[in-house]
Amino acid sequence: MVTRHLPGVITVQLALPPMCMHALCMATKTISVDLEAYEILRRARQTAKESFSQVIKRGRWKRSPKTCGDILASSAEIPAAPASVLKKLEVAQSSDAPPDSAWDE
C-alpha cells in the first residue's frame, strides 16, 4: 500500500495486515519515508513480492564515511601509547624487510 500525503513524502505500510500465528498477533507500523528512501528500499528488493519489512530486516547499508573532524574528535578519547611501546614499534618497523623471494613467507 503506497499513499502520497505530502509532496516528496510517501507513506508505506511495512508489513502484512495482522495475522495470528500460534495465538500471537503480528503488529504493523506505518511510517513515512521521503521519495529517495522509498526508491532505495524499492531497488533493494530481491523480488517484486518481497516486502519492505523483509528488505529492512536483511538490509546492510553503506554508512557515510567518517569525516576528518569525526576522527579527530574521537582520537581525543584514545589514551596515548607509552613511550616504551612507541620505541618497540620503531625498532620493529626499522628491522622489517621484504622477503628474499615472493614465495617465502
C-alpha positions as CSV (number, residue, x, y, z in Angstrom):
1,M,0.0,0.0,0.0
2,V,1.5,3.3,-1.1
3,T,-0.2,6.6,-0.2
4,R,1.0,10.1,-1.1
5,H,0.4,12.5,1.8
6,L,2.9,15.4,1.2
7,P,4.9,16.4,-1.8
8,G,8.0,14.3,-1.8
9,V,6.8,12.0,1.1
10,I,5.4,8.5,0.7
11,T,3.7,6.5,3.4
12,V,4.4,2.8,3.2
13,Q,2.8,0.0,5.2
14,L,5.8,-2.2,6.1
15,A,4.1,-5.4,7.0
16,L,1.2,-7.6,6.1
17,P,-2.1,-7.0,7.9
18,P,-2.1,-8.5,11.4
19,M,-2.0,-12.3,11.2
20,C,-2.4,-14.8,14.0
21,M,0.2,-17.4,14.4
22,H,0.1,-19.7,17.4
23,A,-2.3,-17.3,19.1
24,L,0.1,-14.4,18.8
25,C,-0.7,-11.4,16.5
26,M,2.0,-9.7,14.5
27,A,1.6,-5.9,14.7
28,T,2.3,-3.5,11.9
29,K,3.5,0.1,12.0
30,T,3.0,2.7,9.2
31,I,5.9,5.0,8.7
32,S,6.6,7.9,6.3
33,V,9.7,8.0,4.1
34,D,10.7,10.5,1.5
35,L,11.0,9.6,-2.1
36,E,14.7,8.9,-2.0
37,A,14.4,6.5,0.9
38,Y,11.4,4.8,-0.9
39,E,13.5,4.3,-4.1
40,I,16.4,2.9,-2.0
41,L,14.0,0.3,-0.5
42,R,12.3,-0.5,-3.8
43,R,15.7,-1.1,-5.5
44,A,16.9,-3.2,-2.7
45,R,14.0,-5.7,-3.1
46,Q,15.1,-9.1,-4.5
47,T,11.7,-9.9,-5.9
48,A,8.6,-7.8,-6.6
49,K,6.8,-9.7,-3.9
50,E,9.4,-9.0,-1.2
51,S,8.0,-6.7,1.5
52,F,9.8,-3.6,2.7
53,S,9.9,-5.2,6.1
54,Q,11.9,-8.1,4.7
55,V,14.2,-5.6,2.9
56,I,14.8,-3.7,6.1
57,K,15.5,-6.8,8.1
58,R,18.2,-8.1,5.8
59,G,19.5,-4.7,4.9
60,R,23.1,-3.8,5.3
61,W,23.5,-0.2,4.1
62,K,26.7,1.6,3.4
63,R,27.3,4.1,6.1
64,S,28.6,7.5,5.3
65,P,32.3,7.8,5.6
66,K,33.7,9.5,8.7
67,T,35.0,13.0,8.3
68,C,38.4,14.1,9.4
69,G,36.6,16.1,12.2
70,D,34.9,12.9,13.4
71,I,38.2,11.1,13.6
72,L,40.0,13.9,15.4
73,A,37.2,14.3,17.9
74,S,37.2,10.5,18.6
75,S,41.0,10.4,18.8
76,A,40.9,12.7,21.9
77,E,39.3,9.9,23.8
78,I,42.1,7.4,23.0
79,P,44.9,7.4,25.5
80,A,48.4,8.0,24.1
81,A,50.7,4.9,23.8
82,P,53.5,4.7,26.4
83,A,57.0,5.7,25.2
84,S,58.2,2.1,25.6
85,V,55.6,0.8,23.2
86,L,56.4,3.5,20.7
87,K,60.1,2.6,20.9
88,K,59.3,-1.1,20.3
89,L,57.2,-0.2,17.3
90,E,60.0,1.9,15.8
91,V,62.6,-0.9,16.3
92,A,60.2,-3.5,14.7
93,Q,59.5,-1.2,11.7
94,S,63.1,-0.4,11.1
95,S,64.1,-4.1,11.0
96,D,61.2,-5.1,8.8
97,A,62.4,-6.0,5.3
98,P,60.7,-7.8,2.4
99,P,61.4,-11.5,2.0
100,D,64.2,-12.6,-0.4
101,S,61.6,-14.4,-2.5
102,A,57.9,-13.5,-3.1
103,W,57.2,-17.2,-2.5
104,D,58.6,-17.2,1.0
105,E,56.6,-16.0,4.0
